C-alpha cells in the first residue's frame, strides 16, 4: 500500500489537528463538561504566561535612563499605551488595574502568537523524535480552545464583581442590582436584566477571542492541505501561507488589544454607578 493511500483525508487531517490532548483520550462534545482536562491548553497557557513574566523581568532589569535599546523601547511603548488606556477608561485608582491589563495584553498576545508555529510541527516533526505516537491529539493555541478563553473571561468577571463590591460597598452593589435601570418598582426585571448583562459580558468576551483564533487556525490547516490536495502544490501553499501569516499578525495583536480594552471597559463600569 502506497504512502498516499495511508494519508489521512482532508477532514481527518483537520479533525486530528483540532483535537486536544486530554485526560479522556477522546474529544469533548458537550459545551460544558467538567470531566475533560485539556492538558495542551493548560501547558501552553502556563508556558506563555512564564514567557510574558520573563520578558517583563528582562525589560525591568535592563531598563536604563539613557538611550533605550529596541527591546526596552518596545516594552516601554506597550506599558505606556496600556497605562494611558487604563487612565482614560477607569476613573479611579489604576495601580492594580493597569498592570492587570498589561498582563492580559501580553499573555493573550503570546497565546495567540502560538498560531504562527507550523501546523505539523508536533505531529510530524517533534513527536517522532520524542517517541510519541504521531496520532496523538495536540492543539498548541490555547486561545483556540473555548475552555481557555472562557477561563480567562471568568477571571475577568470575578475581578469585575470584586471591584463592584469594593467601590460601591455590598449594600450599594445589591441596591444597584435590584433597582437599576428601571427603578425599585421593577425589582424582578432589574435583577434578571443585570444577571443577563453580566453573563453576556463574560461569555461574549471569551467567545469573541475563541472564534477569531479558531477560525485563523482552521484557515492555516486549509492552507496546509494545499500542498497535498491541490494542483498548486507546495508553491501555492507557501504563497497562501505567507500572505495569511502576514495578515494574521494583525489579527493576533488586534484580538489581544480588544480583549484588554473590553477588560478595562468592564473594570471601568464596575467603578461607576448606573
RAFENDA-V329018 format. One record per backbone hydrogen bond with DSSP energy under -1.0 kcal/mol. NH is the residue of the N-H (numbers start at 1). CO is the residue of the C=O. If there is no record, write none. Layout:
nh=NH co=CO
nh=NH co=CO
This chain:
nh=6 co=2
nh=13 co=9
nh=14 co=10
nh=15 co=11
nh=16 co=12
nh=17 co=13
nh=18 co=14
nh=19 co=16
nh=36 co=33
nh=39 co=21
nh=39 co=37
nh=40 co=21
nh=42 co=38
nh=43 co=39
nh=44 co=40
nh=45 co=41
nh=46 co=42
nh=47 co=43
nh=48 co=44
nh=49 co=45
nh=50 co=46
nh=51 co=47
nh=52 co=48
nh=53 co=49
nh=54 co=50
nh=55 co=51
nh=56 co=52
nh=57 co=53
nh=58 co=54
nh=59 co=55
nh=60 co=56
nh=61 co=57
nh=62 co=58
nh=73 co=69
nh=74 co=70
nh=75 co=71
nh=76 co=72
nh=77 co=73
nh=78 co=74
nh=79 co=75
nh=80 co=76
nh=81 co=77
nh=82 co=78
nh=83 co=79
nh=84 co=80
nh=85 co=81
nh=86 co=82
nh=87 co=83
nh=88 co=84
nh=89 co=85
nh=90 co=86
nh=92 co=90
nh=98 co=94
nh=100 co=96
nh=101 co=97
nh=102 co=98
nh=103 co=99
nh=104 co=100
nh=105 co=101
nh=106 co=102
nh=107 co=103
nh=108 co=104
nh=109 co=105
nh=110 co=106
nh=111 co=107
nh=112 co=108
nh=113 co=109
nh=115 co=112
nh=116 co=113
nh=117 co=114
nh=121 co=118
nh=124 co=120
nh=125 co=120
nh=126 co=121
nh=127 co=122
nh=130 co=126
nh=132 co=127
nh=136 co=133
nh=144 co=141
nh=145 co=142
nh=149 co=145
nh=150 co=146
nh=151 co=147
nh=152 co=148
nh=153 co=149
nh=154 co=150
nh=155 co=151
nh=156 co=152
nh=157 co=153
nh=158 co=154
nh=159 co=155
nh=160 co=156
nh=161 co=157
nh=162 co=158
nh=163 co=159
nh=164 co=160
nh=165 co=161
nh=166 co=162
nh=167 co=163
nh=168 co=164
nh=169 co=165
nh=173 co=169
nh=174 co=170
nh=175 co=171
nh=176 co=172
nh=177 co=173
nh=178 co=174
nh=179 co=175
nh=180 co=176
nh=183 co=179
nh=186 co=183
nh=187 co=184
nh=190 co=186
nh=191 co=187
nh=192 co=188
nh=193 co=189
nh=194 co=190
nh=195 co=191
nh=196 co=192
nh=197 co=193
nh=198 co=194
nh=199 co=195
nh=200 co=196
nh=201 co=197
nh=202 co=198
nh=203 co=199
nh=204 co=200
nh=205 co=201
nh=206 co=202
nh=207 co=203
nh=208 co=204
nh=209 co=205
nh=210 co=206
nh=211 co=207
nh=212 co=208
nh=213 co=209
nh=214 co=210
nh=215 co=211
nh=216 co=212
nh=217 co=213
nh=218 co=214
nh=219 co=215
nh=220 co=216
nh=221 co=217
nh=222 co=218
nh=223 co=219
nh=224 co=220
nh=225 co=221
nh=226 co=223
nh=229 co=225
nh=230 co=226
nh=236 co=232
nh=237 co=233
nh=238 co=234
nh=239 co=235
nh=240 co=236
nh=241 co=237
nh=242 co=238
nh=243 co=239
nh=244 co=240
nh=245 co=241
nh=246 co=242
nh=247 co=243
nh=248 co=244
nh=249 co=245
nh=251 co=247
nh=252 co=248
nh=253 co=249
nh=254 co=250
nh=255 co=251
nh=256 co=252
nh=257 co=253
nh=258 co=254
nh=259 co=255
nh=260 co=256
nh=261 co=257
nh=262 co=258
nh=263 co=259
nh=264 co=260
nh=265 co=261
nh=266 co=262
nh=267 co=263
nh=268 co=264
nh=269 co=265
nh=270 co=266
